């Protein structure tokens, strides 16, 4: 008789970092993200949140340990990394490899309808961040990495940007790791909240909502929380 057990989903990101030695920011860390899961990474400024995100993105290969990640990933940096010599429309079509009609649709989704002909320098910081978010989702990633995506925005604009992110995530589900120092953002957006503390930093605290998957960082065991 065939088994009725459903196999566990394979993580889209798995990190198993050893101690980096003297002067290293990060200590031993084990972290996994499942498909569709949104995790927030919190901690004090300078503790190593961005360092961990860069390792997850494959941008820093000087760490000791193992990194396994899907090839379909996108990164939204704290400072929008847009092509300044290309219009908003071209920033989408070139990087995400989509048609102009598709790009126009993405601009509308993030509240930039009619601004496709503008260059990044003619957009406000909030508009640049909207464009970066559209570009990331337009590439249809399985994993989205975000570094303080709403920092330096006034509260009303930050709230609106979080709504845009939630709408895009609902329409195009993907796993997401969000670095933020704002606890309210973490609680609103993530099903699981991790905290980095110490020197070198470790994952010392976690909070997960009902039904979220709970990653035991010390053992690497993943279990659903009841």
Residue pairs with C-beta under 8 A, 6 or more apart in sequence:
8 222
9 34
9 35
10 35
11 32
11 33
11 34
11 35
11 68
11 222
12 33
12 34
12 35
12 69
12 70
12 73
12 142
12 143
12 175
13 31
13 32
13 33
13 56
13 68
13 69
13 70
13 143
13 175
13 177
14 31
14 32
14 33
14 66
14 67
14 68
14 69
15 29
15 30
15 31
15 32
15 52
15 55
15 56
15 65
15 66
15 67
15 68
16 29
16 30
16 65
16 66
16 220
17 26
17 27
17 28
17 29
17 30
17 55
17 63
17 64
17 65
17 66
18 28
18 64
18 65
19 27
19 28
19 64
19 200
20 26
20 27
20 63
20 64
20 200
21 64
24 200
25 47
25 48
25 51
25 199
25 200
25 201
26 48
26 51
26 52
26 55
26 63
26 200
26 201
27 198
27 200
27 201
27 202
28 202
29 52
29 201
29 202
29 203
29 217
30 203
30 215
30 217
30 218
30 219
30 220
31 52
31 56
31 194
31 203
31 215
31 217
32 215
32 220
32 222
33 39
33 143
33 175
33 177
34 175
34 213
34 222
35 142
35 174
35 175
36 173
36 174
36 175
37 175
37 176
37 191
37 192
37 212
37 213
38 169
38 175
38 176
38 178
38 189
38 190
38 191
38 192
39 175
39 176
39 177
39 178
39 190
39 191
39 192
39 193
39 194
40 177
40 178
40 179
40 180
40 185
40 186
40 187
40 189
40 190
40 192
40 193
40 194
41 49
41 52
41 53
41 177
41 178
41 179
41 180
41 194
41 195
41 196
42 49
42 180
42 181
42 183
42 186
42 193
42 194
42 195
42 196
43 49
43 181
43 195
43 196
43 197
43 201
44 181
44 197
45 181
47 196
47 197
47 198
47 199
47 201
48 196
48 200
48 201
49 147
49 179
49 181
49 196
50 78
50 147
50 179
51 60
52 179
52 196
52 201
53 75
53 145
53 147
53 177
53 179
54 60
55 63
55 67
56 67
56 69
56 145
56 177
57 73
57 75
57 145
58 67
58 69
58 73
59 75
69 143
70 141
70 142
70 143
72 139
72 140
72 141
72 142
72 143
73 141
73 142
73 143
73 144
73 145
74 135
74 136
74 137
74 139
74 141
74 143
74 144
74 145
75 136
75 144
75 145
75 146
75 147
76 129
76 132
76 133
76 136
76 144
76 145
76 146
76 147
76 149
77 132
77 147
78 147
78 148
78 149
78 151
80 120
80 125
80 128
80 129
80 131
80 132
81 132
82 91
82 120
82 128
82 131
82 132
82 135
83 90
83 91
83 94
83 95
83 120
84 119
84 120
84 121
85 119
86 94
86 119
87 116
87 117
87 118
87 119
88 107
88 112
88 115
88 116
88 117
88 118
88 119
88 120
88 123
88 131
89 100
89 103
89 104
89 107
89 116
89 117
91 120
91 131
91 135
92 98
92 102
92 103
92 106
92 107
92 131
92 134
92 135
92 138
93 99
93 100
93 102
93 103
95 135
95 139
96 103
96 106
96 135
96 138
96 139
97 139
98 106
98 138
102 138
103 116
103 138
104 113
104 116
106 134
106 135
106 137
106 138
107 113
107 115
107 116
107 131
107 134
109 134
109 164
109 167
109 168
109 171
110 130
110 131
110 133
110 134
110 164
110 168
111 130
111 160
111 164
112 127
112 130
112 131
112 134
115 123
115 127
120 128
120 131
123 131
125 152
125 153
126 153
126 157
126 161
129 149
129 150
129 153
129 161
130 161
130 164
132 149
133 149
133 161
133 164
133 165
133 168
134 168
136 144
137 144
137 168
137 172
137 174
140 172
141 174
142 174
142 175
143 174
143 175
143 176
143 177
144 174
144 175
144 176
144 177
145 176
145 177
146 176
146 177
146 178
146 179
147 179
148 179
148 180
148 181
149 161
149 165
149 178
149 180
150 158
150 161
150 162
150 180
150 182
150 185
151 180
151 181
153 161
158 185
162 185
162 188
162 189
165 189
166 189
169 176
176 189
178 185
178 186
178 189
178 190
180 186
186 193
187 193
191 208
191 209
191 211
191 212
191 213
192 206
192 207
192 208
192 209
192 212
192 213
192 214
192 215
193 206
193 207
193 208
194 203
194 205
194 206
194 217
195 203
195 204
195 205
195 206
196 202
196 203
196 204
197 204
197 205
198 204
202 217
203 217
206 214
206 215
206 217
208 214
208 225
210 225
211 224
211 225
212 224
212 225
213 222
213 223
213 224
213 225
214 222
214 223
214 224
214 225
215 221
215 222
216 222
216 223
